[in-house]
Amino acid sequence: MKQGKPTRSEKRKYVRLQPKEAISVHFKIVTKSEGEKVPIHHRAKTKNVSGGGMFLEIPLLEPKLLEGVLRGTHNLFLEINIPTSSYLVKALAKVVWIEGKTSKQYGVGVSFLSINEEDRDKLMEYIIEGCLQE
């Protein structure tokens, strides 16, 4: 079964995988100043993933939350469902760029700020497996 298409750029530290099927991600907004999670769960899908970050399609956020995310005063607490296992990767990420707002969603590039090594290893295993099957 093909997982997806690997991509590599000289600027990137990690191999990036474009999976055939989007990976399910749940996230909460985290305020940097207080470290509090906004108690609303959001769902997102990823278009590509690496050991250092991912591209997400996220739903439209209320203006105040979006402003915090874009200004960098809010981060995203991610729960990433690895499709080939039941493992749930948890990471804190910041939005580094945004593209293509539609009437229902945004495309955002996120960079991991904090991810434990076991979680990064599980994510990299999935990515490498997908690259090898390509």
C-alpha positions as CSV (number, residue, x, y, z in Angstrom):
1,M,0.0,0.0,0.0
2,K,1.5,3.3,-1.0
3,Q,1.7,5.9,1.8
4,G,2.6,9.0,-0.1
5,K,5.2,11.0,-1.9
6,P,8.4,12.0,0.0
7,T,9.8,15.5,-0.7
8,R,13.1,17.0,0.3
9,S,14.3,20.6,0.3
10,E,17.8,21.8,1.2
11,K,16.3,24.2,3.7
12,R,14.6,21.3,5.6
13,K,16.1,19.4,8.5
14,Y,13.7,16.5,8.1
15,V,12.3,14.5,5.2
16,R,8.7,15.5,4.5
17,L,6.0,13.1,3.5
18,Q,2.8,13.9,1.5
19,P,0.6,11.1,2.7
20,K,-2.0,9.6,0.3
21,E,-4.7,10.1,2.9
22,A,-4.8,13.1,5.2
23,I,-3.7,12.5,8.8
24,S,-6.2,13.5,11.5
25,V,-5.1,16.1,13.9
26,H,-6.9,17.6,16.9
27,F,-5.6,20.9,18.4
28,K,-6.2,23.4,21.0
29,I,-5.1,27.0,21.1
30,V,-2.5,27.8,23.8
31,T,-1.8,31.3,25.0
32,K,1.9,31.9,25.5
33,S,1.5,34.4,28.4
34,E,-0.6,32.1,30.6
35,G,0.1,28.7,29.1
36,E,-3.6,28.1,29.2
37,K,-5.4,25.9,26.6
38,V,-8.5,27.4,25.1
39,P,-11.1,24.7,26.0
40,I,-12.3,24.2,22.4
41,H,-11.0,21.2,20.4
42,H,-10.5,21.8,16.7
43,R,-10.0,19.2,14.0
44,A,-7.5,19.6,11.2
45,K,-6.1,17.5,8.4
46,T,-2.5,17.5,7.4
47,K,-1.3,17.7,3.8
48,N,2.3,16.9,4.6
49,V,4.3,16.1,7.7
50,S,8.0,16.0,8.8
51,G,9.8,15.5,12.1
52,G,9.9,19.3,12.5
53,G,6.4,20.4,11.5
54,M,3.5,20.0,9.1
55,F,1.1,21.7,6.8
56,L,-2.5,21.8,8.2
57,E,-5.8,22.6,6.9
58,I,-7.6,24.2,9.9
59,P,-11.2,25.4,10.2
60,L,-11.9,29.1,10.4
61,L,-11.2,30.4,13.9
62,E,-12.9,33.2,15.7
63,P,-11.1,36.5,14.9
64,K,-9.6,36.9,18.4
65,L,-8.0,33.5,18.3
66,L,-6.8,33.8,14.8
67,E,-5.2,37.2,15.6
68,G,-3.3,35.5,18.5
69,V,-2.1,32.7,16.3
70,L,-1.0,35.0,13.5
71,R,0.8,37.4,15.9
72,G,2.6,34.5,17.6
73,T,1.0,35.1,21.0
74,H,-0.9,31.8,20.8
75,N,0.5,28.4,19.9
76,L,-1.2,25.1,18.9
77,F,-1.2,22.0,21.1
78,L,-1.5,19.2,18.6
79,E,-2.6,15.6,18.9
80,I,-1.6,13.7,15.8
81,N,-3.1,10.3,15.0
82,I,-0.6,8.1,13.3
83,P,-2.6,6.2,10.7
84,T,-0.6,3.0,10.7
85,S,-0.8,2.6,14.5
86,S,-2.9,3.6,17.5
87,Y,-0.1,5.9,18.7
88,L,-1.0,9.6,19.4
89,V,1.8,12.1,19.0
90,K,1.5,15.2,21.1
91,A,3.4,18.4,20.2
92,L,3.3,22.1,20.8
93,A,3.7,24.1,17.6
94,K,3.7,27.6,16.3
95,V,2.2,28.9,13.0
96,V,5.0,30.0,10.7
97,W,3.0,30.8,7.6
98,I,-0.5,30.9,6.4
99,E,-2.0,30.4,2.9
100,G,-5.2,30.3,1.0
101,K,-8.1,31.2,3.2
102,T,-11.4,29.7,1.9
103,S,-14.9,30.2,3.3
104,K,-14.3,27.1,5.5
105,Q,-10.6,26.8,6.3
106,Y,-7.0,28.1,6.2
107,G,-3.8,26.4,5.2
108,V,-1.1,26.8,7.8
109,G,2.5,25.7,8.1
110,V,3.5,24.9,11.7
111,S,6.8,24.2,13.3
112,F,7.1,22.0,16.4
113,L,8.3,24.0,19.4
114,S,8.1,21.0,21.8
115,I,7.8,17.3,21.1
116,N,9.3,14.5,23.1
117,E,11.8,12.3,21.4
118,E,9.6,9.1,21.6
119,D,6.8,11.0,19.8
120,R,9.2,12.4,17.2
121,D,10.6,8.9,16.7
122,K,7.1,7.4,16.1
123,L,6.3,10.2,13.7
124,M,9.6,9.7,11.8
125,E,8.9,5.9,11.7
126,Y,5.6,6.6,9.9
127,I,7.3,9.1,7.5
128,I,10.2,6.7,6.7
129,E,7.8,3.8,6.1
130,G,5.8,6.0,3.7
131,C,9.0,7.1,1.9
132,L,10.2,3.5,1.5
133,Q,6.9,2.4,0.1
134,E,6.9,5.2,-2.5
